[in-house]
Structure formats: structure tokens, C-alpha cells
Amino acid sequence: MVKKKSQPKKRKTKRKKRVDYKLQILKIISGFFVLLSLVIMAGVLAHHFLQKPPGFMDLSPATLQNTHNAHDTQPAFEIFPKEKSAGLAPRLNYYPVTGNSAPKVAIIIDDLGYDRKIADKFLKLDRKLTFSILPFAPYRKSITEAIHKKGFEIMLHLPLEPNEFPKVNPGPGALLVSMTPARFISQLEQDIASVPYIKGVNNHMGSRITTMTPKMNQIFSVLKNKGLFFIDSRTTSATICKKSAASGNIPFAQRDIFLDHVQNEKFIRKQFQHLLKIAEHKGTAIGICHPHQITYEVIRQILPEFEKKVELVPASSLVKTTG
């Protein structure tokens, strides 16, 4: 009689089923990890491509309309142009001072509005400095009120688009090339309204817009209607502001030298010597500096001697209409 071999077959079938079951589990686990890897990779790629570049400025209408609501971070002070002779502007028809009158010098403190303490330090010098305030800066109102009570001159430091935009953000209230004429004028009106007591305007950055006649003509048309003067900070040698101001009959001047674009005491002192030489040759000079502690210290120390050689005047004293 032949014995049946059914029992080994059953054991073999069960073993095969167990192997197949394990393979299915491994496939499910492998599939899960593959899916998880794809999700993680997709997240990384999305973050990379959607991340805003440094200095990015949201240009949506809603953001631009409310740009002053959440900008408490101090914008970059300036993008300083490359100039010869340690910051001297191009030679501007210098001539000897005649008579016994002292040369007149205006010193503009730019980029105020983000640090009340440093503004108070400059104000307590009790000198005829000119204070230029950024629109929508968090402390602009308290600073302008303090300056106004002292009787010193206030300007709007108007942010204009630089060549480096959007990598470099000129800050809240900036006038941009991409704006429609109506939006451009509307933003300018808001900027002017944001800083009380202003007598004039000078540009913050603006190496691109100050080379564009149509844009500057728009700006000057508004300034003329409001009786405001304009001082060109000269952030580019290609500026057309002087010509445009003349054609618009706008009271105008331009800075002669930046005083503190290198934060070094020796350098700042040297720049003040350049400012003095310009004033002695032209009869007038305009210097621009910024609310740095080292700048304050140098000005505090040198002003007594400096004022023996020049007369400090408000910036409005040095503007003139050439049209």
C-alpha cells in the first residue's frame, strides 16, 4: 500500500503563504517610505522656489497700501555711490569766497525715525542741523514734534527705487518704477502726509528713479504744488534731478559730500575737512550724515571749532530756483 504525502505538501503551502505575506508587508512598508520621501522632497522644493529673496518687497496693491503698518525694522541707510577723493562729489564750479562773510554749510541728518534715543542726542546739540525723516517710521511723529519745538528744520527723506531693487529694499512708502502714474502720485502724497512740518524733500536711495525724467517730473509737480524744495542726495552720478528741477522751477540744491559712509572716526573727521574746503571754495556746502553713534560723537566734538570757520544754516537757506 502506497503512503500518502499530503502532510508535507500542506507544510510547504503554509510556508509559502507566510513568505508571500512577509513580502506583501515589506512592499507596503517600502511603498510608505517612498511616498514619505516624495512628500519631503516636494516640501523642500516648494520652500526653495517660494522663498522670498533677501530684501524682497511685496508689491501687491494691498501690501503697498498698508506698507507702514508692520515695518519697524530700520531700512538700509543708503547705497553710497563710488566717488573720487574720499566721497567728494564731482567738482561744481568752485570759486573763492569774497568779502568777510563766513561760508554757509548745511548738515542734513538722514534716515531718522527708527531710533528715538539717537535722534534726541543730535537734537540736544542745539545746532542748526536739518533733520530728514523716513515716512512711516515708528518714531517719526514723536521725533518731528521734538524737532519742531526746538525750531529746527525738518525734511521728508523720500524712498525711491534704487538700481539694486528688489535685492535692496528702500523701505516703507517707496516710489517704484512699476507703479502706475496714479499709484505713484498717491504714494508720494501719503509719504508727504506721514511726516508733519516738512519744508522740503531729499531722496533716500533712488539711483534708478533719479535718472528718469518722467518720474522726477511727477515728483516735482507735487512738490511745487505743496511749496516744498528738493535736495538731491546724489546717489548716482547719472542723476537728472538738477535739470528736471530747473525745468519745473523747483527750489533745488544737491549734496556735496557724504560724511559718514565709512564708520570710522578718522574717516568722518577727514570728510568734515573736505566739507570745509568745499564751503571755502564755493561759499556754500551741503553734507549728509546718518544717525550713527560714532557720527554723533565726532560732530559733538568738532562742531565748536567747525563753527568758527563756517555758519551752520538750515538746508532751505541753500536751495535756489534756477528755472
C-alpha positions in Angstrom: 0.0 0.0 0.0 1.4 3.4 -1.0 1.6 6.1 1.7 0.0 9.5 1.2 2.4 12.5 1.1 -0.3 15.1 1.6 1.2 16.3 5.0 4.5 17.7 3.6 2.6 19.5 0.9 0.4 21.2 3.4 3.5 22.4 5.4 5.1 23.6 2.2 1.9 25.5 1.2 1.8 27.2 4.6 5.4 28.2 4.4 4.9 29.7 1.0 1.9 31.7 2.3 4.0 33.0 5.2 6.7 34.1 2.7 4.2 35.8 0.5 2.6 37.6 3.4 6.0 38.9 4.6 6.8 40.1 1.0 3.5 42.0 1.0 4.3 43.6 4.3 7.7 44.6 3.0 6.2 46.1 -0.1 3.7 48.1 1.9 6.4 49.4 4.2 8.7 50.2 1.2 5.8 52.0 -0.6 5.1 54.0 2.6 8.7 55.2 2.8 8.9 56.0 -0.9 5.7 58.1 -0.5 7.1 59.8 2.6 10.3 60.6 0.8 8.4 62.1 -2.2 6.4 64.3 0.2 9.5 65.5 2.0 11.2 66.2 -1.3 8.2 68.1 -2.6 8.2 70.2 0.6 11.9 71.1 0.2 11.5 72.1 -3.4 8.4 74.2 -2.6 10.3 76.0 0.2 13.2 76.7 -2.1 11.2 78.1 -5.0 8.7 80.0 -2.9 11.2 81.5 -0.5 11.5 85.3 -0.9 14.9 86.6 -1.8 16.8 88.9 0.6 15.3 92.4 0.5 12.2 91.2 -1.2 9.4 93.8 -1.2 5.8 92.6 -1.6 4.4 94.6 -4.5 0.8 93.6 -4.2 -1.6 96.6 -4.0 -2.9 95.6 -0.6 0.6 95.4 0.8 1.8 98.7 -0.7 -1.3 100.4 0.6 -0.6 99.3 4.1 3.1 99.2 4.0 3.6 101.4 7.0 1.7 99.0 9.4 4.4 96.5 10.1 7.8 98.0 9.1 9.6 98.7 12.3 12.9 97.5 11.1 15.4 100.2 10.1 15.9 100.1 6.3 19.4 100.3 4.9 20.8 103.8 5.5 21.9 104.3 1.9 23.6 102.8 -1.1 26.6 105.1 -1.5 27.9 105.8 -5.0 31.5 105.4 -5.9 33.2 108.8 -5.9 36.7 110.1 -6.1 38.5 111.9 -3.3 37.0 110.0 -0.4 33.4 110.8 -1.1 33.7 114.2 -2.8 31.0 114.9 -5.4 32.2 116.0 -8.9 33.7 119.5 -8.9 30.9 122.1 -9.1 32.3 125.4 -10.4 34.2 126.3 -7.2 35.0 130.0 -6.7 36.7 131.9 -3.9 34.6 133.4 -1.2 34.5 137.2 -1.4 34.1 139.7 1.4 34.1 138.8 5.1 31.1 136.6 5.2 31.7 133.1 6.5 30.9 130.1 4.2 27.4 128.7 4.8 27.1 125.0 5.5 24.0 122.8 5.9 24.4 119.4 7.6 21.5 117.0 7.0 20.9 114.1 9.3 19.2 111.4 7.1 17.2 108.2 7.9 15.7 109.4 11.1 12.5 107.8 12.6 13.6 104.4 13.8 15.7 105.3 16.9 14.4 108.0 19.2 17.4 108.0 21.5 20.0 108.8 18.8 17.7 111.4 17.4 17.5 113.1 20.8 21.2 113.1 21.0 21.6 115.0 17.8 18.8 117.4 18.8 20.4 118.1 22.1 23.4 119.5 20.3 21.3 122.6 19.8 22.8 123.4 16.5 21.1 124.4 13.2 21.1 120.9 11.8 18.5 119.7 9.3 16.6 116.5 10.2 15.3 114.3 7.4 12.7 111.7 8.4 11.7 108.5 6.7 7.9 108.1 6.0 6.0 105.6 8.2 9.0 105.1 10.6 7.7 104.1 14.0 9.0 107.1 15.9 8.6 109.8 13.2 5.8 111.7 14.9 7.5 112.0 18.3 10.8 112.9 16.7 9.3 115.5 14.4 7.3 117.0 17.4 10.6 117.3 19.4 12.4 118.9 16.4 9.6 121.3 15.7 9.5 122.5 19.3 13.2 123.3 19.1 12.6 125.3 15.9 14.9 123.2 13.6 14.2 122.3 10.0 12.5 119.0 9.0 12.6 117.3 5.7 11.0 114.2 4.2 13.6 111.5 3.4 11.7 110.1 0.4 12.5 106.4 -0.5 13.0 105.9 -4.2 13.8 102.7 -6.1 17.5 102.0 -6.4 19.2 100.1 -9.2 19.6 97.2 -6.8 15.9 96.7 -6.2 14.4 94.3 -5.2 17.5 92.8 -3.6 17.8 96.1 -1.7 14.5 97.3 -0.3 14.2 101.1 0.1 11.6 100.6 2.8 8.0 101.6 3.5 6.5 104.3 1.2 9.0 103.7 -1.6 8.2 105.0 -5.0 8.8 102.3 -7.6 9.2 102.3 -11.4 6.5 99.6 -11.7 3.8 101.9 -10.2 1.2 103.4 -12.5 1.2 107.2 -12.6 -1.8 107.4 -10.3 -0.4 104.9 -7.8 3.0 106.8 -7.9 1.4 110.1 -7.1 -0.9 108.6 -4.5 2.1 107.0 -2.7 4.0 110.3 -2.8 1.1 112.1 -1.3 0.9 109.6 1.5 4.6 109.9 2.2 4.4 113.7 2.4 1.4 113.5 4.8 3.2 111.0 7.0 5.8 113.5 8.2 4.5 116.8 9.6 6.2 120.2 9.5 8.4 119.4 6.5 9.9 122.2 4.4 11.5 120.1 1.7 12.4 116.6 0.5 15.6 114.7 -0.3 15.8 111.2 -1.8 16.6 108.0 0.1 18.4 105.7 -2.4 16.8 106.3 -5.8 19.7 105.6 -8.0 17.2 104.3 -10.6 14.4 106.8 -10.4 16.6 109.9 -10.2 17.8 109.1 -13.7 14.3 109.0 -15.1 12.9 112.4 -16.2 9.2 111.4 -16.4 9.3 110.1 -12.8 11.1 113.1 -11.4 8.8 115.4 -13.2 5.9 113.7 -11.5 7.6 114.2 -8.1 8.4 117.8 -8.8 4.9 118.7 -9.9 3.6 117.6 -6.5 6.4 119.3 -4.6 5.8 122.5 -6.5 2.0 122.5 -5.6 2.9 122.0 -1.9 5.7 124.6 -1.9 8.4 122.2 -1.0 12.1 122.3 -2.1 14.2 119.3 -3.2 17.7 118.4 -2.4 19.3 115.7 -4.5 21.3 113.2 -2.3 23.2 112.3 -5.5 23.1 108.5 -5.1 24.2 108.2 -8.7 26.3 110.4 -11.0 23.7 109.8 -13.7 21.1 111.9 -11.8 18.9 114.3 -13.9 17.3 116.0 -10.9 19.0 119.3 -11.3 17.8 119.7 -14.9 14.4 118.4 -14.1 14.1 120.8 -11.1 15.1 123.7 -13.3 12.5 123.0 -15.9 9.9 122.7 -13.2 11.1 125.9 -11.4 11.6 124.0 -8.2 13.8 125.3 -5.4 16.8 122.9 -5.6 20.2 122.0 -4.3 22.4 118.9 -4.2 24.6 117.4 -1.5 28.3 117.9 -1.9 29.6 115.1 0.3 28.6 112.1 2.4 30.2 112.4 5.8 30.0 109.0 7.4 29.6 106.2 4.8 32.7 104.7 6.4 32.0 104.2 10.1 35.4 105.3 11.3 36.2 108.3 13.4 39.3 109.3 11.5 37.5 109.0 8.2 34.5 111.1 9.3 36.8 113.8 10.6 38.6 113.8 7.2 35.2 114.1 5.4 34.4 117.2 7.6 37.7 118.7 6.4 36.6 118.1 2.8 33.2 119.7 3.6 35.0 122.8 4.9 37.2 123.0 1.8 34.2 122.8 -0.5 32.4 125.6 1.6 35.5 127.8 1.4 35.7 127.4 -2.4 32.0 127.6 -3.2 30.8 129.8 -0.4 28.2 127.1 0.5 28.2 123.3 1.0 25.8 120.6 1.9 26.9 117.5 3.8 24.8 114.4 4.6 25.3 112.1 7.5 23.3 109.4 9.3 22.2 108.6 12.9 25.2 106.5 14.0 26.6 106.8 17.4 30.2 107.4 16.1 28.8 110.2 13.8 27.2 111.9 16.8 30.4 111.7 18.8 32.5 113.2 16.0 30.0 116.0 15.4 29.7 116.8 19.1 33.5 117.1 19.3 34.3 119.1 16.2 31.3 121.5 15.9 32.8 124.2 18.2 35.9 124.6 16.1 34.0 124.0 12.8 31.6 126.8 13.6 34.5 129.3 13.9 35.1 128.9 10.2 31.5 128.4 8.8 28.0 129.4 9.5 25.6 126.5 10.0 22.3 127.1 8.3 19.1 125.1 7.5 19.1 123.3 4.2 16.4 125.6 2.9 18.9 128.5 3.0 21.0 126.9 0.3 18.3 126.0 -2.3 17.5 128.2 -5.2 15.3 128.3 -8.2 17.3 128.1 -11.5 14.4 127.8 -14.0 
